[in-house]
Amino acid sequence: MVKTKAVIPGSFDPITYGHIDIIERSAGRFDELHVCVLKNSSKAGTFSIEERMDLIRESVKHLPNVEVHNYNGLLVDFCDKIGAQTIIRGLRAVSDFEYELRLTSMNKKLNSNVETMYMMTSTNYSFISSSVVKEVAQYKADISDFVPLNVQEALKEKFNKK
Ligand code: ADP
């Protein structure tokens, strides 16, 4: 039987409970789930791609069908490379919508075999984003409701160095 494969792309700089929620919920619906760290040219990174991948791996190690990758190219090419027909993205608020619509339309144009599916965030994670978590972590706020322990420690180390 053909395996169902989906890709969750993103910057994951760093991974949050919002991302983990989407990953956990998708992992139950596909045989293989591939988390792919992509470089977002419009966002300056805080963590290196390797650091982000390590933090994701540690955070999803309870999910046996999830693999973590990075890719330096077009997302639809990555999907082709691993034989995935589905991209999963999370939606938090209306403000995400316009960007996502542009992204999805472009990906569809580039490769019409790959379908993008959206998953609504769980309400208790709707306000979490990597950038807001980093912002408050710099001021030593308690971020334990937003990111797992390994990410809390990595953020502490990153910002103590500065
Ligand atoms: P990108 O830079 O591509 O937006 P992100 O790492 O910010 O990458 O997000 C990756 C995916 O996870 C996106 O689909 C984003 O909408 C989703 N996401 C991020 N935070 C949350 C959250 N709190 N709840 C649900 N989805 C989220």
Backbone and ligand atoms as CSV (ligand in chain L), in Angstrom:
chain,resi,resn,atom,element,x,y,z
A,1,MET,N,N,0.840,-1.202,0.000
A,1,MET,CA,C,0.000,0.000,0.000
A,1,MET,C,C,0.879,1.257,0.000
A,2,VAL,N,N,0.431,2.286,-0.729
A,2,VAL,CA,C,1.208,3.528,-0.775
A,2,VAL,C,C,1.089,4.258,0.558
A,3,LYS,N,N,2.242,4.728,1.054
A,3,LYS,CA,C,2.233,5.429,2.344
A,3,LYS,C,C,1.765,6.868,2.179
A,4,THR,N,N,0.969,7.366,3.126
A,4,THR,CA,C,0.584,8.781,3.095
A,4,THR,C,C,1.675,9.592,3.796
A,5,LYS,N,N,2.129,10.627,3.075
A,5,LYS,CA,C,3.235,11.434,3.619
A,5,LYS,C,C,2.851,12.898,3.566
A,6,ALA,N,N,3.118,13.608,4.656
A,6,ALA,CA,C,2.868,15.052,4.671
A,6,ALA,C,C,4.102,15.782,5.173
A,7,VAL,N,N,4.187,17.052,4.770
A,7,VAL,CA,C,5.327,17.885,5.172
A,7,VAL,C,C,4.791,19.070,5.971
A,8,ILE,N,N,5.425,19.347,7.105
A,8,ILE,CA,C,5.124,20.592,7.841
A,8,ILE,C,C,6.349,21.489,7.707
A,9,PRO,N,N,6.243,22.530,6.896
A,9,PRO,CA,C,7.384,23.417,6.715
A,9,PRO,C,C,7.311,24.616,7.662
A,10,GLY,N,N,8.439,25.237,7.897
A,10,GLY,CA,C,8.424,26.457,8.707
A,10,GLY,C,C,9.828,26.885,9.075
A,11,SER,N,N,9.889,28.011,9.791
A,11,SER,CA,C,11.193,28.485,10.257
A,11,SER,C,C,11.563,27.826,11.588
A,12,PHE,N,N,10.568,27.589,12.432
A,12,PHE,CA,C,10.791,26.929,13.723
A,12,PHE,C,C,11.967,27.548,14.483
A,13,ASP,N,N,11.908,28.864,14.635
A,13,ASP,CA,C,13.059,29.586,15.216
A,13,ASP,C,C,12.716,30.222,16.550
A,14,PRO,N,N,12.467,29.486,17.613
A,14,PRO,CA,C,12.519,28.035,17.762
A,14,PRO,C,C,11.106,27.433,17.758
A,15,ILE,N,N,11.064,26.096,17.845
A,15,ILE,CA,C,9.783,25.375,17.916
A,15,ILE,C,C,9.039,25.771,19.207
A,16,THR,N,N,7.699,25.903,19.096
A,16,THR,CA,C,6.865,26.255,20.258
A,16,THR,C,C,5.796,25.177,20.457
A,17,TYR,N,N,5.041,25.305,21.554
A,17,TYR,CA,C,3.926,24.372,21.768
A,17,TYR,C,C,2.870,24.511,20.668
A,18,GLY,N,N,2.794,25.694,20.020
A,18,GLY,CA,C,1.860,25.875,18.897
A,18,GLY,C,C,2.233,24.948,17.752
A,19,HIS,N,N,3.528,24.929,17.404
A,19,HIS,CA,C,4.008,24.017,16.354
A,19,HIS,C,C,3.784,22.551,16.771
A,20,ILE,N,N,4.152,22.265,18.016
A,20,ILE,CA,C,4.084,20.862,18.476
A,20,ILE,C,C,2.641,20.348,18.420
A,21,ASP,N,N,1.692,21.228,18.739
A,21,ASP,CA,C,0.274,20.861,18.672
A,21,ASP,C,C,-0.112,20.440,17.241
A,22,ILE,N,N,0.325,21.253,16.275
A,22,ILE,CA,C,0.007,20.942,14.872
A,22,ILE,C,C,0.721,19.648,14.441
A,23,ILE,N,N,1.950,19.480,14.876
A,23,ILE,CA,C,2.713,18.273,14.516
A,23,ILE,C,C,2.049,17.028,15.112
A,24,GLU,N,N,1.681,17.108,16.389
A,24,GLU,CA,C,1.065,15.932,17.045
A,24,GLU,C,C,-0.255,15.562,16.366
A,25,ARG,N,N,-1.055,16.577,16.090
A,25,ARG,CA,C,-2.376,16.299,15.493
A,25,ARG,C,C,-2.240,15.760,14.075
A,26,SER,N,N,-1.251,16.239,13.326
A,26,SER,CA,C,-1.065,15.740,11.951
A,26,SER,C,C,-0.438,14.347,11.942
A,27,ALA,N,N,0.431,14.091,12.908
A,27,ALA,CA,C,1.152,12.805,12.925
A,27,ALA,C,C,0.185,11.628,13.005
A,28,GLY,N,N,-0.965,11.853,13.627
A,28,GLY,CA,C,-1.947,10.779,13.762
A,28,GLY,C,C,-2.713,10.519,12.477
A,29,ARG,N,N,-2.557,11.378,11.486
A,29,ARG,CA,C,-3.376,11.286,10.273
A,29,ARG,C,C,-2.612,10.876,9.024
A,30,PHE,N,N,-1.268,10.772,9.150
A,30,PHE,CA,C,-0.441,10.366,8.000
A,30,PHE,C,C,0.505,9.260,8.447
A,31,ASP,N,N,0.919,8.419,7.499
A,31,ASP,CA,C,1.888,7.370,7.865
A,31,ASP,C,C,3.222,8.005,8.239
A,32,GLU,N,N,3.619,9.003,7.442
A,32,GLU,CA,C,4.899,9.677,7.722
A,32,GLU,C,C,4.654,11.177,7.742
A,33,LEU,N,N,5.244,11.828,8.732
A,33,LEU,CA,C,5.172,13.290,8.790
A,33,LEU,C,C,6.601,13.825,8.784
A,34,HIS,N,N,6.863,14.723,7.843
A,34,HIS,CA,C,8.217,15.254,7.687
A,34,HIS,C,C,8.226,16.739,8.044
A,35,VAL,N,N,8.908,17.073,9.120
A,35,VAL,CA,C,9.028,18.482,9.512
A,35,VAL,C,C,10.246,19.036,8.776
A,36,CYS,N,N,10.050,20.127,8.048
A,36,CYS,CA,C,11.146,20.645,7.220
A,36,CYS,C,C,11.468,22.092,7.615
A,37,VAL,N,N,12.691,22.304,8.067
A,37,VAL,CA,C,13.132,23.652,8.443
A,37,VAL,C,C,13.626,24.363,7.186
A,38,LEU,N,N,12.978,25.472,6.892
A,38,LEU,CA,C,13.341,26.246,5.701
A,38,LEU,C,C,13.881,27.590,6.158
A,39,LYS,N,N,14.803,28.100,5.388
A,39,LYS,CA,C,15.336,29.421,5.703
A,39,LYS,C,C,14.361,30.458,5.175
A,40,ASN,N,N,13.887,31.335,6.059
A,40,ASN,CA,C,12.978,32.397,5.620
A,40,ASN,C,C,13.810,33.650,5.368
A,41,SER,N,N,13.914,34.026,4.097
A,41,SER,CA,C,14.841,35.110,3.744
A,41,SER,C,C,14.420,36.453,4.337
A,42,SER,N,N,13.121,36.563,4.738
A,42,SER,CA,C,12.703,37.848,5.302
A,42,SER,C,C,12.810,37.882,6.826
A,43,LYS,N,N,13.271,36.787,7.439
A,43,LYS,CA,C,13.419,36.787,8.898
A,43,LYS,C,C,14.872,36.471,9.247
A,44,ALA,N,N,15.507,37.339,10.044
A,44,ALA,CA,C,16.863,37.045,10.511
A,44,ALA,C,C,16.750,35.953,11.567
A,45,GLY,N,N,17.533,34.903,11.447
A,45,GLY,CA,C,17.413,33.774,12.369
A,45,GLY,C,C,18.079,34.029,13.714
A,46,THR,N,N,17.476,33.471,14.771
A,46,THR,CA,C,18.109,33.516,16.098
A,46,THR,C,C,18.938,32.251,16.296
A,47,PHE,N,N,18.353,31.115,15.947
A,47,PHE,CA,C,19.058,29.837,16.063
A,47,PHE,C,C,19.526,29.387,14.678
A,48,SER,N,N,20.642,28.656,14.644
A,48,SER,CA,C,21.102,28.099,13.362
A,48,SER,C,C,20.136,26.991,12.948
A,49,ILE,N,N,20.189,26.630,11.682
A,49,ILE,CA,C,19.299,25.566,11.191
A,49,ILE,C,C,19.536,24.273,11.978
A,50,GLU,N,N,20.816,23.964,12.250
A,50,GLU,CA,C,21.147,22.751,13.004
A,50,GLU,C,C,20.561,22.790,14.412
A,51,GLU,N,N,20.690,23.964,15.055
A,51,GLU,CA,C,20.139,24.114,16.416
A,51,GLU,C,C,18.624,23.924,16.397
A,52,ARG,N,N,17.968,24.518,15.405
A,52,ARG,CA,C,16.499,24.389,15.305
A,52,ARG,C,C,16.101,22.925,15.127
A,53,MET,N,N,16.864,22.216,14.268
A,53,MET,CA,C,16.535,20.807,14.012
A,53,MET,C,C,16.713,19.969,15.280
A,54,ASP,N,N,17.776,20.261,16.025
A,54,ASP,CA,C,18.007,19.511,17.271
A,54,ASP,C,C,16.875,19.760,18.270
A,55,LEU,N,N,16.438,21.021,18.357
A,55,LEU,CA,C,15.354,21.350,19.301
A,55,LEU,C,C,14.054,20.669,18.879
A,56,ILE,N,N,13.803,20.613,17.560
A,56,ILE,CA,C,12.577,19.939,17.078
A,56,ILE,C,C,12.664,18.442,17.386
A,57,ARG,N,N,13.819,17.840,17.043
A,57,ARG,CA,C,13.970,16.381,17.248
A,57,ARG,C,C,13.689,15.999,18.696
A,58,GLU,N,N,14.286,16.764,19.597
A,58,GLU,CA,C,14.108,16.497,21.031
A,58,GLU,C,C,12.619,16.659,21.423
A,59,SER,N,N,11.952,17.649,20.829
A,59,SER,CA,C,10.567,17.961,21.217
A,59,SER,C,C,9.543,16.988,20.632
A,60,VAL,N,N,9.906,16.264,19.574
A,60,VAL,CA,C,8.923,15.358,18.949
A,60,VAL,C,C,9.372,13.891,19.036
A,61,LYS,N,N,10.308,13.629,19.941
A,61,LYS,CA,C,10.856,12.262,19.975
A,61,LYS,C,C,9.822,11.227,20.429
A,62,HIS,N,N,8.692,11.681,20.993
A,62,HIS,CA,C,7.622,10.750,21.395
A,62,HIS,C,C,6.762,10.339,20.192
A,63,LEU,N,N,7.035,10.906,19.006
A,63,LEU,CA,C,6.215,10.608,17.823
A,63,LEU,C,C,7.051,9.805,16.817
A,64,PRO,N,N,6.847,8.483,16.756
A,64,PRO,CA,C,7.736,7.633,15.962
A,64,PRO,C,C,7.678,7.862,14.453
A,65,ASN,N,N,6.587,8.430,13.936
A,65,ASN,CA,C,6.486,8.598,12.478
A,65,ASN,C,C,6.868,10.012,12.015
A,66,VAL,N,N,7.557,10.764,12.893
A,66,VAL,CA,C,7.958,12.122,12.516
A,66,VAL,C,C,9.460,12.179,12.274
A,67,GLU,N,N,9.827,12.755,11.124
A,67,GLU,CA,C,11.246,12.945,10.799
A,67,GLU,C,C,11.524,14.419,10.612
A,68,VAL,N,N,12.744,14.845,10.937
A,68,VAL,CA,C,13.095,16.267,10.848
A,68,VAL,C,C,14.163,16.468,9.770
A,69,HIS,N,N,13.925,17.437,8.895
A,69,HIS,CA,C,14.847,17.716,7.784
A,69,HIS,C,C,15.098,19.219,7.696
A,70,ASN,N,N,16.042,19.572,6.835
A,70,ASN,CA,C,16.080,20.967,6.381
A,70,ASN,C,C,16.253,20.931,4.871
A,71,TYR,N,N,15.882,22.047,4.229
A,71,TYR,CA,C,15.969,22.063,2.764
A,71,TYR,C,C,16.287,23.470,2.300
A,72,ASN,N,N,17.213,23.526,1.367
A,72,ASN,CA,C,17.664,24.803,0.857
A,72,ASN,C,C,17.120,24.992,-0.543
A,73,GLY,N,N,15.843,25.142,-0.673
A,73,GLY,CA,C,15.272,25.245,-2.018
A,73,GLY,C,C,13.777,25.377,-1.915
A,74,LEU,N,N,13.113,25.087,-3.011
A,74,LEU,CA,C,11.656,25.226,-3.036
A,74,LEU,C,C,10.987,24.088,-2.270
A,75,LEU,N,N,9.998,24.473,-1.472
A,75,LEU,CA,C,9.280,23.475,-0.676
A,75,LEU,C,C,8.665,22.385,-1.555
A,76,VAL,N,N,8.089,22.774,-2.700
A,76,VAL,CA,C,7.441,21.760,-3.550
A,76,VAL,C,C,8.472,20.769,-4.112
A,77,ASP,N,N,9.707,21.229,-4.285
A,77,ASP,CA,C,10.761,20.313,-4.741
A,77,ASP,C,C,11.110,19.313,-3.633
A,78,PHE,N,N,11.105,19.816,-2.393
A,78,PHE,CA,C,11.347,18.908,-1.256
A,78,PHE,C,C,10.241,17.849,-1.204
A,79,CYS,N,N,8.989,18.287,-1.415
A,79,CYS,CA,C,7.858,17.345,-1.393
A,79,CYS,C,C,8.043,16.266,-2.460
A,80,ASP,N,N,8.449,16.694,-3.645
A,80,ASP,CA,C,8.703,15.748,-4.740
A,80,ASP,C,C,9.799,14.762,-4.369
A,81,LYS,N,N,10.848,15.311,-3.778
A,81,LYS,CA,C,12.025,14.500,-3.437
A,81,LYS,C,C,11.664,13.343,-2.503
A,82,ILE,N,N,10.802,13.633,-1.529
A,82,ILE,CA,C,10.461,12.567,-0.573
A,82,ILE,C,C,9.140,11.871,-0.919
A,83,GLY,N,N,8.465,12.341,-1.979
A,83,GLY,CA,C,7.209,11.705,-2.407
A,83,GLY,C,C,6.021,12.063,-1.525
A,84,ALA,N,N,5.979,13.327,-1.043
A,84,ALA,CA,C,4.833,13.771,-0.231
A,84,ALA,C,C,3.890,14.588,-1.098
A,85,GLN,N,N,2.577,14.356,-0.914
A,85,GLN,CA,C,1.590,15.096,-1.725
A,85,GLN,C,C,0.873,16.171,-0.921
A,86,THR,N,N,1.191,16.262,0.360
A,86,THR,CA,C,0.454,17.197,1.217
A,86,THR,C,C,1.401,18.070,2.034
A,87,ILE,N,N,1.061,19.359,2.071
A,87,ILE,CA,C,1.755,20.303,2.950
A,87,ILE,C,C,0.753,20.685,4.029
A,88,ILE,N,N,1.182,20.688,5.274
A,88,ILE,CA,C,0.294,21.111,6.372
A,88,ILE,C,C,0.817,22.436,6.919
A,89,ARG,N,N,-0.080,23.387,7.094
A,89,ARG,CA,C,0.275,24.649,7.744
A,89,ARG,C,C,-0.724,24.907,8.859
A,90,GLY,N,N,-0.287,25.628,9.864
A,90,GLY,CA,C,-1.189,25.987,10.957
A,90,GLY,C,C,-1.722,27.387,10.738
A,91,LEU,N,N,-2.936,27.635,11.182
A,91,LEU,CA,C,-3.509,28.988,11.098
A,91,LEU,C,C,-3.856,29.456,12.501
A,92,ARG,N,N,-3.372,30.643,12.834
A,92,ARG,CA,C,-3.663,31.170,14.172
A,92,ARG,C,C,-4.782,32.193,14.142
A,93,ALA,N,N,-4.667,33.146,13.226
A,93,ALA,CA,C,-5.611,34.266,13.230
A,93,ALA,C,C,-5.811,34.722,11.800
A,94,VAL,N,N,-6.758,35.628,11.629
A,94,VAL,CA,C,-7.029,36.169,10.292
A,94,VAL,C,C,-5.753,36.781,9.711
A,95,SER,N,N,-4.921,37.321,10.578
A,95,SER,CA,C,-3.680,37.968,10.117
A,95,SER,C,C,-2.750,36.987,9.399
A,96,ASP,N,N,-2.842,35.692,9.692
A,96,ASP,CA,C,-2.022,34.693,8.986
A,96,ASP,C,C,-2.536,34.470,7.561
A,97,PHE,N,N,-3.833,34.773,7.362
A,97,PHE,CA,C,-4.521,34.274,6.183
A,97,PHE,C,C,-3.950,34.770,4.854
A,98,GLU,N,N,-3.702,36.072,4.784
A,98,GLU,CA,C,-3.296,36.653,3.502
A,98,GLU,C,C,-1.952,36.081,3.028
A,99,TYR,N,N,-1.011,36.024,3.975
A,99,TYR,CA,C,0.313,35.470,3.668
A,99,TYR,C,C,0.188,34.009,3.227
A,100,GLU,N,N,-0.628,33.260,3.958
A,100,GLU,CA,C,-0.786,31.841,3.648
A,100,GLU,C,C,-1.440,31.628,2.284
A,101,LEU,N,N,-2.398,32.497,1.960
A,101,LEU,CA,C,-3.086,32.382,0.670
A,101,LEU,C,C,-2.095,32.602,-0.480
A,102,ARG,N,N,-1.230,33.598,-0.302
A,102,ARG,CA,C,-0.229,33.875,-1.352
A,102,ARG,C,C,0.735,32.700,-1.496
A,103,LEU,N,N,1.176,32.195,-0.345
A,103,LEU,CA,C,2.132,31.082,-0.322
A,103,LEU,C,C,1.537,29.838,-0.991
A,104,THR,N,N,0.296,29.529,-0.605
A,104,THR,CA,C,-0.372,28.333,-1.127
A,104,THR,C,C,-0.625,28.462,-2.629
A,105,SER,N,N,-1.041,29.649,-3.060
A,105,SER,CA,C,-1.318,29.840,-4.485
A,105,SER,C,C,-0.026,29.677,-5.281
A,106,MET,N,N,1.063,30.209,-4.758
A,106,MET,CA,C,2.347,30.083,-5.456
A,106,MET,C,C,2.781,28.613,-5.523
A,107,ASN,N,N,2.670,27.914,-4.406
A,107,ASN,CA,C,3.072,26.503,-4.395
A,107,ASN,C,C,2.217,25.675,-5.349
A,108,LYS,N,N,0.935,25.993,-5.417
A,108,LYS,CA,C,0.020,25.272,-6.302
A,108,LYS,C,C,0.426,25.490,-7.766
A,109,LYS,N,N,0.825,26.728,-8.058
A,109,LYS,CA,C,1.248,27.084,-9.414
A,109,LYS,C,C,2.548,26.339,-9.772
A,110,LEU,N,N,3.436,26.250,-8.783
A,110,LEU,CA,C,4.727,25.605,-9.027
A,110,LEU,C,C,4.587,24.084,-9.171
A,111,ASN,N,N,3.648,23.522,-8.423
A,111,ASN,CA,C,3.455,22.067,-8.495
A,111,ASN,C,C,2.017,21.728,-8.096
A,112,SER,N,N,1.198,21.468,-9.102
A,112,SER,CA,C,-0.238,21.291,-8.825
A,112,SER,C,C,-0.553,19.937,-8.182
A,113,ASN,N,N,0.452,19.049,-8.080
A,113,ASN,CA,C,0.198,17.756,-7.432
A,113,ASN,C,C,0.212,17.853,-5.915
A,114,VAL,N,N,0.807,18.936,-5.424
A,114,VAL,CA,C,0.935,19.061,-3.967
A,114,VAL,C,C,-0.192,19.942,-3.428
A,115,GLU,N,N,-0.943,19.395,-2.490
A,115,GLU,CA,C,-2.082,20.123,-1.905
A,115,GLU,C,C,-1.684,20.661,-0.524
A,116,THR,N,N,-2.071,21.910,-0.235
A,116,THR,CA,C,-1.793,22.447,1.101
A,116,THR,C,C,-3.048,22.363,1.950
A,117,MET,N,N,-2.914,21.843,3.150
A,117,MET,CA,C,-4.055,21.753,4.074
A,117,MET,C,C,-3.752,22.587,5.299
A,118,TYR,N,N,-4.802,23.199,5.844
A,118,TYR,CA,C,-4.636,24.074,7.003
A,118,TYR,C,C,-5.281,23.490,8.228
A,119,MET,N,N,-4.603,23.667,9.345
A,119,MET,CA,C,-5.138,23.187,10.599
A,119,MET,C,C,-5.272,24.377,11.536
A,120,MET,N,N,-6.462,24.553,12.102
A,120,MET,CA,C,-6.641,25.670,13.033
A,120,MET,C,C,-5.899,25.370,14.327
A,121,THR,N,N,-5.271,26.406,14.852
A,121,THR,CA,C,-4.575,26.245,16.114
A,121,THR,C,C,-5.560,25.886,17.236
A,122,SER,N,N,-5.082,25.178,18.229
A,122,SER,CA,C,-5.896,24.967,19.432
A,122,SER,C,C,-5.957,26.327,20.130
A,123,THR,N,N,-7.121,26.680,20.665
A,123,THR,CA,C,-7.309,28.066,21.150
A,123,THR,C,C,-6.254,28.494,22.174
A,124,ASN,N,N,-5.819,27.578,23.012
A,124,ASN,CA,C,-4.849,27.998,24.033
A,124,ASN,C,C,-3.448,28.270,23.468
A,125,TYR,N,N,-3.237,27.989,22.174
A,125,TYR,CA,C,-1.937,28.277,21.563
A,125,TYR,C,C,-2.015,29.400,20.529
A,126,SER,N,N,-3.191,29.974,20.369
A,126,SER,CA,C,-3.402,30.885,19.239
A,126,SER,C,C,-2.524,32.135,19.293
A,127,PHE,N,N,-2.077,32.504,20.473
A,127,PHE,CA,C,-1.278,33.736,20.595
A,127,PHE,C,C,0.220,33.449,20.602
A,128,ILE,N,N,0.608,32.187,20.490
A,128,ILE,CA,C,2.039,31.846,20.581
A,128,ILE,C,C,2.709,31.931,19.215
A,129,SER,N,N,3.795,32.673,19.163
A,129,SER,CA,C,4.625,32.656,17.961
A,129,SER,C,C,6.077,32.653,18.421
A,130,SER,N,N,6.964,32.138,17.573
A,130,SER,CA,C,8.384,32.094,17.947
A,130,SER,C,C,8.874,33.497,18.285
A,131,SER,N,N,8.457,34.487,17.493
A,131,SER,CA,C,8.994,35.834,17.704
A,131,SER,C,C,8.531,36.440,19.033
A,132,VAL,N,N,7.271,36.230,19.398
A,132,VAL,CA,C,6.793,36.775,20.674
A,132,VAL,C,C,7.474,36.055,21.852
A,133,VAL,N,N,7.655,34.755,21.721
A,133,VAL,CA,C,8.328,34.014,22.796
A,133,VAL,C,C,9.763,34.533,22.976
A,134,LYS,N,N,10.441,34.789,21.851
A,134,LYS,CA,C,11.826,35.309,21.954
A,134,LYS,C,C,11.851,36.684,22.589
A,135,GLU,N,N,10.867,37.475,22.210
A,135,GLU,CA,C,10.780,38.834,22.743
A,135,GLU,C,C,10.688,38.802,24.282
A,136,VAL,N,N,9.763,37.989,24.795
A,136,VAL,CA,C,9.586,37.994,26.255
A,136,VAL,C,C,10.719,37.236,26.954
A,137,ALA,N,N,11.308,36.239,26.268
A,137,ALA,CA,C,12.408,35.477,26.884
A,137,ALA,C,C,13.614,36.385,27.154
A,138,GLN,N,N,13.786,37.388,26.336
A,138,GLN,CA,C,14.912,38.310,26.527
A,138,GLN,C,C,14.824,39.039,27.848
A,139,TYR,N,N,13.566,39.193,28.321
A,139,TYR,CA,C,13.362,39.904,29.594
A,139,TYR,C,C,13.141,38.928,30.742
A,140,LYS,N,N,13.583,37.689,30.502
A,140,LYS,CA,C,13.566,36.638,31.524
A,140,LYS,C,C,12.152,36.316,32.053
A,141,ALA,N,N,11.136,36.479,31.204
A,141,ALA,CA,C,9.774,36.103,31.594
A,141,ALA,C,C,9.659,34.581,31.649
A,142,ASP,N,N,8.653,34.095,32.370
A,142,ASP,CA,C,8.398,32.654,32.438
A,142,ASP,C,C,7.768,32.216,31.112
A,143,ILE,N,N,8.468,31.364,30.365
A,143,ILE,CA,C,7.964,30.945,29.050
A,143,ILE,C,C,7.575,29.461,29.042
A,144,SER,N,N,7.417,28.897,30.259
A,144,SER,CA,C,7.180,27.450,30.337
A,144,SER,C,C,5.827,27.024,29.757
A,145,ASP,N,N,4.879,27.969,29.599
A,145,ASP,CA,C,3.588,27.607,28.980
A,145,ASP,C,C,3.673,27.638,27.451
A,146,PHE,N,N,4.753,28.139,26.916
A,146,PHE,CA,C,4.834,28.367,25.463
A,146,PHE,C,C,5.790,27.421,24.736
A,147,VAL,N,N,6.853,27.010,25.421
A,147,VAL,CA,C,7.862,26.144,24.783
A,147,VAL,C,C,8.304,25.056,25.760
A,148,PRO,N,N,8.722,23.871,25.246
A,148,PRO,CA,C,9.177,22.806,26.141
A,148,PRO,C,C,10.516,23.161,26.816
A,149,LEU,N,N,10.891,22.346,27.785
A,149,LEU,CA,C,12.062,22.624,28.623
A,149,LEU,C,C,13.352,22.814,27.820
A,150,ASN,N,N,13.570,21.945,26.833
A,150,ASN,CA,C,14.818,22.068,26.052
A,150,ASN,C,C,14.904,23.424,25.352
A,151,VAL,N,N,13.763,23.925,24.892
A,151,VAL,CA,C,13.749,25.222,24.198
A,151,VAL,C,C,13.905,26.359,25.216
A,152,GLN,N,N,13.285,26.188,26.388
A,152,GLN,CA,C,13.468,27.218,27.442
A,152,GLN,C,C,14.953,27.366,27.750
A,153,GLU,N,N,15.627,26.214,27.879
A,153,GLU,CA,C,17.053,26.263,28.230
A,153,GLU,C,C,17.889,26.865,27.108
A,154,ALA,N,N,17.554,26.501,25.875
A,154,ALA,CA,C,18.314,27.032,24.720
A,154,ALA,C,C,18.137,28.549,24.618
A,155,LEU,N,N,16.931,29.019,24.902
A,155,LEU,CA,C,16.680,30.474,24.830
A,155,LEU,C,C,17.426,31.201,25.945
A,156,LYS,N,N,17.426,30.587,27.128
A,156,LYS,CA,C,18.139,31.183,28.269
A,156,LYS,C,C,19.609,31.331,27.908
A,157,GLU,N,N,20.166,30.263,27.371
A,157,GLU,CA,C,21.594,30.277,27.014
A,157,GLU,C,C,21.882,31.325,25.937
A,158,LYS,N,N,21.002,31.380,24.939
A,158,LYS,CA,C,21.181,32.317,23.822
A,158,LYS,C,C,21.181,33.761,24.331
A,159,PHE,N,N,20.230,34.071,25.201
A,159,PHE,CA,C,20.087,35.478,25.607
A,159,PHE,C,C,21.016,35.851,26.755
A,160,ASN,N,N,21.490,34.866,27.522
A,160,ASN,CA,C,22.470,35.196,28.574
A,160,ASN,C,C,23.813,35.555,27.976
A,161,LYS,N,N,24.063,34.992,26.801
A,161,LYS,CA,C,25.353,35.228,26.122
A,161,LYS,C,C,25.457,36.668,25.618
A,162,LYS,N,N,24.268,37.248,25.331
A,162,LYS,CA,C,24.282,38.574,24.681
A,162,LYS,C,C,24.703,39.674,25.653
L,1,ADP,P1,P,7.002,30.503,8.810
L,1,ADP,O1,O,8.162,31.423,8.942
L,1,ADP,O2,O,7.030,29.664,7.577
L,1,ADP,O3,O,5.649,31.132,9.066
L,1,ADP,P2,P,6.856,29.369,11.446
L,1,ADP,O4,O,7.909,28.572,12.104
L,1,ADP,O5,O,6.566,30.709,12.031
L,1,ADP,O6,O,7.262,29.440,9.945
L,1,ADP,O7,O,5.506,28.545,11.399
L,1,ADP,C1,C,5.427,27.283,10.794
L,1,ADP,C2,C,3.977,26.852,10.721
L,1,ADP,O8,O,3.440,26.685,12.024
L,1,ADP,C3,C,3.075,27.877,10.029
L,1,ADP,O9,O,2.088,27.199,9.331
L,1,ADP,C4,C,2.476,28.643,11.180
L,1,ADP,O10,O,1.239,29.238,10.832
L,1,ADP,C5,C,2.298,27.522,12.182
L,1,ADP,N1,N,2.260,27.997,13.558
L,1,ADP,C6,C,3.164,28.741,14.212
L,1,ADP,N2,N,2.771,29.007,15.475
L,1,ADP,C7,C,1.555,28.394,15.614
L,1,ADP,C8,C,0.584,28.300,16.669
L,1,ADP,N3,N,0.785,28.908,17.829
L,1,ADP,N4,N,-0.533,27.591,16.431
L,1,ADP,C9,C,-0.737,27.008,15.231
L,1,ADP,N5,N,0.104,27.059,14.204
L,1,ADP,C10,C,1.230,27.744,14.382
